[in-house]
Amino acid sequence: MTTSSNQPVPDSSTVQADMLEFLAKRTGTAWAADADVFGSGGLSSLFAMELVVHLETSYGIAIRGGDLRLENFRTVRRMAALVDRLRQPAPGGSGGSGA
């Protein structure tokens, strides 16, 4: 599978590493993949929208409806799992998110 830019699709560990780097650059804090970035008071709910945009543009996915729950963005592991799930082909379809 490739992204819309014909680049190989990164695996979950690569998504996690990319997100940890993104968070470190944006917040000036080193995060663990399982750290609750919102529960620790580290990030605001407004920053969640920046995460959504970053994930959508970086991984060619569309995060909509029920997937726009803060629970999907609490940890880097959950964000990577969301990316993996949205990249999976829909049953009976040819693509994941329809984007």
Secondary structure as GFF3:
##gff-version 3
##sequence-region A 1 99
A	DSSP	alpha_helix	12	27	.	.	.	ID=ss1
A	DSSP	alpha_helix	45	59	.	.	.	ID=ss2
A	DSSP	three_ten_helix	65	67	.	.	.	ID=ss3
A	DSSP	three_ten_helix	70	73	.	.	.	ID=ss4
A	DSSP	alpha_helix	76	87	.	.	.	ID=ss5
###
